Amino acid sequence: MKNIAFFETTRSEEQFLRKRIGKNISLQFFPDPVHEVPAGKFSKADVLSVFIYSLVKKDLMKSLKNLQLIATRSTGFNHIDIHAAKKQGITVCNVPYYGENTVAEHTFALILSLSRNIHKAYMRTLRNDFSLEGLRGFDLKGKTLGVIGAGSIGLHVIRMAKGFGLNVLAYDLKPNHFLAETLDFTYAPLEELLSRSDIVSLHVPSNSATHHLINMKNVRLIKKGALFINTARGDLIETQALHYALNSGIFAGAGLDVFEGEELVKDENQMLTKNVPVEKLQALLQKNILLKMENVILTPHMAFDSVEAVERILQTTVDNIAAFERKTPQFVVNPG
């Protein structure tokens, strides 16, 4: 292995990686996603390391004759054509564990901001308005939190929820009743969870089975006045259903670290050109509508982004590359 190309990296991440990767290896760093960089600039790469906004497609993989490994610095890997990689004999590794508590903490930051109207109050004080009208919040103690996806992140959310005195319902395809008894929560069908929860929080991966898990068919089941939190992936909820629930009062508020189409509007400067695809304009419009709602908090896919979590991501990526070089690959998502 001689050449590694990293994409979507910051200067500090580059410094971290240079210190931990062998000196005899050629390293390239690009701040942009891989599909926005001409392939000729990294044509000799043996390894690509990408993040969530890089689209790694079949044609790109075919054009890189030396490519052996794609090391994504994320848990999800739906931005990579896994089947094409397997066909071409390219190993794909991910970072399955790095910030479960980090994302869970951000989840509760959003919950508390909404339940106590912190965001709304802040926006009001910027206008030099210090009135309390319309800012009365509610206690979390005694309310019911519905956690959709009781995996590693969801379980951290549940653990924190118990500290606030919340009752917890969880929906998961693989229930662990020992953990449910230990952490004092109850598994429930999705429909029951939606109808009983005062707060609904998403913690499942994005795939064909979870695409639009919350949609126009089941959004009406949600308890009126519930808070909605999404720190997972934007396409877990149908955008039409999200707007409908907010406008109709089904959702009293939403805390969104992700939204459907976010990858299309990451850089709005790219919109200022001719022949902009309709889906990009729609995604931008949807985001701008959400930003204007006082009961919506929108953060830029930053739930994972703590100092400690990013270091764990980078170190695991270095370890993934080293393990592959030793012919003992780890965290492989497309085993042969």
C-alpha positions as CSV (number, residue, x, y, z in Angstrom):
1,M,0.0,0.0,0.0
2,K,1.6,3.2,-1.2
3,N,-1.1,5.9,-1.7
4,I,-4.0,6.9,0.5
5,A,-6.5,9.7,-0.5
6,F,-8.6,11.3,2.2
7,F,-11.7,13.4,1.4
8,E,-13.8,15.8,3.5
9,T,-10.9,16.5,5.9
10,T,-10.1,19.6,7.9
11,R,-6.6,20.8,8.6
12,S,-6.6,19.5,12.2
13,E,-7.8,16.1,10.9
14,E,-5.0,16.1,8.4
15,Q,-2.4,16.8,11.1
16,F,-3.8,14.0,13.3
17,L,-3.7,11.5,10.4
18,R,-0.2,12.4,9.2
19,K,1.2,11.7,12.7
20,R,-0.3,8.3,12.9
21,I,0.3,6.9,9.4
22,G,3.6,5.5,8.2
23,K,6.1,8.0,6.6
24,N,6.6,5.8,3.6
25,I,3.0,6.2,2.4
26,S,1.9,9.0,0.1
27,L,-1.0,10.9,1.6
28,Q,-3.4,13.2,-0.2
29,F,-6.0,15.3,1.5
30,F,-9.0,17.0,-0.1
31,P,-11.6,19.1,1.8
32,D,-14.3,18.3,-0.8
33,P,-16.3,15.1,-1.3
34,V,-14.7,12.5,-3.6
35,H,-17.2,13.0,-6.4
36,E,-16.4,16.7,-6.6
37,V,-12.7,16.1,-7.1
38,P,-11.4,15.1,-10.6
39,A,-10.4,11.4,-10.4
40,G,-7.1,12.2,-12.1
41,K,-5.9,14.0,-9.0
42,F,-5.9,10.7,-7.0
43,S,-5.6,8.1,-9.8
44,K,-2.9,6.1,-8.0
45,A,-4.8,5.7,-4.8
46,D,-4.7,2.3,-3.2
47,V,-7.1,3.5,-0.4
48,L,-9.9,6.0,-0.3
49,S,-11.0,7.4,3.0
50,V,-14.3,9.2,2.8
51,F,-17.0,10.7,4.9
52,I,-20.8,10.9,4.6
53,Y,-21.1,13.4,1.7
54,S,-18.8,11.5,-0.6
55,L,-20.6,9.4,-3.2
56,V,-18.5,6.5,-4.2
57,K,-20.0,5.0,-7.3
58,K,-19.2,2.1,-9.6
59,D,-17.7,4.2,-12.4
60,L,-15.3,5.9,-10.0
61,M,-14.1,2.6,-8.5
62,K,-13.6,1.2,-12.0
63,S,-11.4,4.2,-12.9
64,L,-9.1,3.7,-10.0
65,K,-7.0,0.7,-11.1
66,N,-5.0,0.4,-7.8
67,L,-8.0,0.8,-5.4
68,Q,-8.1,-2.0,-2.8
69,L,-9.8,-0.4,0.2
70,I,-12.5,2.2,0.9
71,A,-12.4,3.2,4.6
72,T,-15.4,5.4,5.4
73,R,-15.1,7.5,8.5
74,S,-18.7,6.8,9.4
75,T,-21.0,4.1,10.7
76,G,-23.3,4.4,7.8
77,F,-22.2,3.4,4.3
78,N,-25.1,4.0,2.1
79,H,-23.0,6.7,0.2
80,I,-20.9,3.8,-1.2
81,D,-22.0,1.3,-3.9
82,I,-21.3,-1.7,-1.7
83,H,-22.3,-4.3,-4.4
84,A,-20.0,-2.7,-7.0
85,A,-17.1,-2.7,-4.6
86,K,-17.6,-6.4,-3.8
87,K,-17.8,-7.2,-7.5
88,Q,-14.5,-5.4,-8.1
89,G,-12.8,-7.0,-5.1
90,I,-12.6,-3.8,-3.1
91,T,-13.0,-4.1,0.6
92,V,-15.1,-1.5,2.4
93,C,-14.6,-0.8,6.2
94,N,-16.6,1.5,8.5
95,V,-16.3,2.9,12.0
96,P,-19.2,1.1,13.8
97,Y,-18.5,2.6,17.3
98,Y,-17.1,6.0,18.0
99,G,-19.7,8.4,19.5
100,E,-22.8,6.6,20.9
101,N,-22.8,8.8,24.0
102,T,-21.8,11.8,21.8
103,V,-24.9,11.5,19.6
104,A,-27.1,10.7,22.6
105,E,-25.9,13.9,24.4
106,H,-26.8,16.0,21.3
107,T,-30.2,14.2,21.2
108,F,-30.9,15.5,24.7
109,A,-29.6,18.9,23.9
110,L,-32.3,19.1,21.3
111,I,-34.9,17.7,23.6
112,L,-34.2,20.2,26.4
113,S,-34.0,23.1,24.0
114,L,-37.5,22.3,22.8
115,S,-39.1,21.2,26.1
116,R,-38.0,24.5,27.7
117,N,-38.3,26.7,24.6
118,I,-34.6,27.7,24.9
119,H,-34.2,28.3,21.2
120,K,-37.4,30.3,20.9
121,A,-36.4,32.4,24.0
122,Y,-33.0,33.1,22.6
123,M,-34.4,34.3,19.3
124,R,-36.8,36.5,21.2
125,T,-34.1,38.1,23.3
126,L,-32.1,38.9,20.2
127,R,-35.0,41.3,19.4
128,N,-34.6,42.7,22.9
129,D,-37.9,41.1,24.0
130,F,-37.7,39.5,27.4
131,S,-41.4,38.6,27.9
132,L,-42.3,35.2,29.1
133,E,-45.5,34.8,27.1
134,G,-45.5,31.6,25.1
135,L,-42.3,30.3,26.6
136,R,-43.7,28.0,29.3
137,G,-42.0,24.6,28.9
138,F,-42.7,21.3,30.5
139,D,-41.0,18.8,32.8
140,L,-39.4,15.7,31.3
141,K,-40.1,13.7,34.4
142,G,-43.0,11.4,34.0
143,K,-43.3,11.9,30.2
144,T,-42.8,9.0,27.7
145,L,-39.9,8.9,25.3
146,G,-40.2,6.7,22.3
147,V,-36.9,5.5,21.0
148,I,-37.0,4.1,17.5
149,G,-33.9,1.9,17.2
150,A,-32.5,0.5,20.5
151,G,-29.0,-0.1,19.2
152,S,-25.8,1.3,20.6
153,I,-26.9,4.9,20.3
154,G,-30.5,4.3,21.2
155,L,-29.5,2.5,24.4
156,H,-27.3,5.5,25.5
157,V,-30.4,7.7,24.9
158,I,-32.5,5.4,27.0
159,R,-29.9,5.4,29.8
160,M,-29.8,9.2,29.9
161,A,-33.6,9.3,29.7
162,K,-33.9,7.3,32.9
163,G,-31.8,9.9,34.7
164,F,-34.5,12.5,33.8
165,G,-37.3,10.3,35.1
166,L,-38.7,9.6,31.7
167,N,-40.7,6.5,30.9
168,V,-39.3,4.8,27.8
169,L,-40.8,2.8,24.9
170,A,-38.5,1.3,22.4
171,Y,-39.1,-0.2,18.9
172,D,-36.4,-2.5,17.5
173,L,-36.4,-5.5,15.2
174,K,-34.1,-7.4,17.6
175,P,-35.4,-6.8,21.1
176,N,-33.1,-7.6,24.0
177,H,-35.3,-8.3,27.0
178,F,-32.4,-8.6,29.4
179,L,-31.3,-5.0,28.6
180,A,-35.0,-3.9,28.8
181,E,-35.2,-5.2,32.3
182,T,-31.8,-3.8,33.3
183,L,-32.4,-0.3,31.9
184,D,-36.2,-0.3,32.8
185,F,-37.8,0.3,29.4
186,T,-40.5,-1.5,27.4
187,Y,-40.5,-2.7,23.8
188,A,-43.5,-1.8,21.8
189,P,-44.8,-2.1,18.2
190,L,-44.0,1.1,16.1
191,E,-47.7,2.1,16.0
192,E,-48.1,1.9,19.8
193,L,-44.9,3.8,20.3
194,L,-46.0,6.6,18.0
195,S,-49.4,6.9,19.7
196,R,-48.1,6.9,23.3
197,S,-44.9,8.9,23.2
198,D,-44.6,12.5,24.2
199,I,-41.2,12.6,22.5
200,V,-40.2,10.5,19.4
201,S,-36.5,10.1,18.7
202,L,-35.0,8.2,15.7
203,H,-31.9,6.1,16.0
204,V,-32.0,3.6,13.1
205,P,-29.7,3.3,10.1
206,S,-30.7,4.5,6.7
207,N,-31.5,1.6,4.3
208,S,-34.3,0.3,2.1
209,A,-36.2,-1.1,5.1
210,T,-36.1,2.2,7.1
211,H,-36.6,4.7,4.2
212,H,-39.5,6.9,5.1
213,L,-40.2,4.8,8.2
214,I,-42.3,7.8,9.4
215,N,-44.6,8.7,6.5
216,M,-47.9,10.2,5.6
217,K,-49.6,6.8,6.4
218,N,-48.4,6.6,10.0
219,V,-47.7,10.2,11.0
220,R,-51.3,10.7,12.0
221,L,-50.9,8.0,14.7
222,I,-48.5,10.2,16.6
223,K,-49.7,11.6,19.8
224,K,-50.7,15.2,19.2
225,G,-48.2,17.7,20.6
226,A,-45.3,15.3,20.6
227,L,-41.7,16.5,20.1
228,F,-39.8,14.9,17.2
229,I,-36.0,14.4,17.3
230,N,-33.9,13.1,14.4
231,T,-30.1,12.7,14.9
232,A,-29.9,9.7,12.6
233,R,-30.6,10.2,8.9
234,G,-32.9,12.6,7.1
235,D,-34.7,10.1,4.8
236,L,-36.1,8.1,7.8
237,I,-39.0,10.5,7.7
238,E,-40.9,11.5,4.6
239,T,-40.4,15.3,4.1
240,Q,-44.1,15.8,3.3
241,A,-45.0,14.0,6.6
242,L,-42.6,16.1,8.6
243,H,-44.1,19.4,7.2
244,Y,-47.6,18.1,7.7
245,A,-47.0,17.1,11.3
246,L,-45.4,20.5,12.1
247,N,-48.1,22.5,10.4
248,S,-51.0,20.5,11.8
249,G,-49.8,20.5,15.4
250,I,-49.0,16.8,15.6
251,F,-45.5,17.8,16.3
252,A,-45.3,20.7,18.8
253,G,-41.6,21.0,17.8
254,A,-38.8,19.2,16.0
255,G,-35.1,19.0,16.7
256,L,-33.3,18.0,13.5
257,D,-29.6,17.3,13.1
258,V,-30.5,15.9,9.7
259,F,-33.1,16.4,7.0
260,E,-33.9,14.8,3.7
261,G,-31.8,16.2,0.9
262,E,-29.2,17.8,3.1
263,E,-26.4,16.4,1.0
264,L,-27.8,18.4,-2.0
265,V,-27.7,21.8,-0.2
266,K,-24.5,21.5,1.8
267,D,-23.0,24.3,-0.2
268,E,-25.7,26.8,-1.2
269,N,-23.1,28.6,-3.4
270,Q,-23.4,25.7,-5.8
271,M,-27.0,26.7,-6.3
272,L,-26.0,30.0,-7.9
273,T,-25.5,28.4,-11.3
274,K,-27.7,27.6,-14.3
275,N,-29.4,24.3,-14.8
276,V,-29.8,23.5,-11.1
277,P,-31.6,20.1,-10.7
278,V,-35.2,20.4,-9.4
279,E,-34.5,18.1,-6.5
280,K,-31.7,20.5,-5.2
281,L,-34.1,23.5,-5.4
282,Q,-36.8,21.5,-3.6
283,A,-34.3,20.4,-0.8
284,L,-33.2,24.0,-0.4
285,L,-36.8,25.3,-0.2
286,Q,-37.7,22.6,2.4
287,K,-34.7,23.6,4.5
288,N,-35.5,27.3,4.3
289,I,-39.1,26.6,5.4
290,L,-37.9,24.6,8.4
291,L,-35.5,27.4,9.4
292,K,-38.3,29.9,9.5
293,M,-40.3,27.8,12.0
294,E,-39.9,28.9,15.6
295,N,-40.6,25.4,16.9
296,V,-37.9,23.8,14.8
297,I,-34.2,23.6,15.7
298,L,-32.0,22.6,12.8
299,T,-28.3,21.8,13.3
300,P,-25.9,20.9,10.5
301,H,-25.4,17.1,11.0
302,M,-23.1,17.8,14.0
303,A,-24.4,15.3,16.6
304,F,-21.2,13.2,16.2
305,D,-18.9,16.2,16.2
306,S,-17.1,16.3,19.6
307,V,-13.3,16.4,20.0
308,E,-13.3,13.0,21.6
309,A,-15.6,11.4,19.0
310,V,-13.7,12.7,16.0
311,E,-10.4,11.4,17.4
312,R,-12.0,8.0,17.9
313,I,-13.2,8.1,14.3
314,L,-9.8,9.0,12.9
315,Q,-7.9,6.5,15.1
316,T,-10.3,3.7,14.1
317,T,-9.8,4.6,10.4
318,V,-6.0,4.4,10.9
319,D,-6.5,1.0,12.6
320,N,-8.8,-0.2,9.7
321,I,-6.1,0.7,7.1
322,A,-3.3,-0.9,9.2
323,A,-5.4,-4.1,9.7
324,F,-6.1,-4.3,6.0
325,E,-2.4,-3.9,5.3
326,R,-1.7,-6.8,7.7
327,K,-4.3,-8.9,5.7
328,T,-6.5,-9.0,8.8
329,P,-9.2,-6.5,7.8
330,Q,-11.6,-5.4,10.5
331,F,-15.1,-3.8,10.5
332,V,-15.7,-5.0,6.9
333,V,-19.2,-4.2,5.6
334,N,-19.0,-6.2,2.3
335,P,-17.3,-9.5,3.2
336,G,-16.4,-11.7,0.3
